Amino acid sequence: MSGTERSLIIRARDKAREQLIAFRTKGADFGLIHADATRGNVFVDNGRVSLIDFDDGGFGFRAYDLAVLMTQNEDLPDSAILLAAAIAGYRSQRDFTSEAEAILPTLILARRMASMGWIVARSQPGDPRRRLYSERALKAADKLLS
């Protein structure tokens, strides 16, 4: 990343930290989460949903699982429809506050930053995925700050 890009990521990280601390202070739904609920880790059979691959699981904001899901949908033309459907489905099973919905862009940034760190630790310099993951994080950072 260039110096300007690093500065953007750091500013977004700092703003996200502030927002997440405030969200937690307001009593956000926090507990055991999957933390990697991507399409490849979700199976649906006769209307029954099952998750696999719990190696990222831990304690966090439950809305993070929806943010992870949405990172796969952001660039799709119907992403807003998919987000509305995901939130409606979530709300059919448990409470999902307007505050949780509002924090989703911040949690998407958190996922983008985690993925960026993940690829750097697992790839060689020059691997094009490093730039791809960085660009995704930069886009989320810019969105959060604008």
Helices and strands as residue ranges (DSSP letters): H 3-25, E 30-33, G 39-41, E 42-45, E 48-51, E 58-61, H 63-71, H 79-91, H 98-122, H 128-145
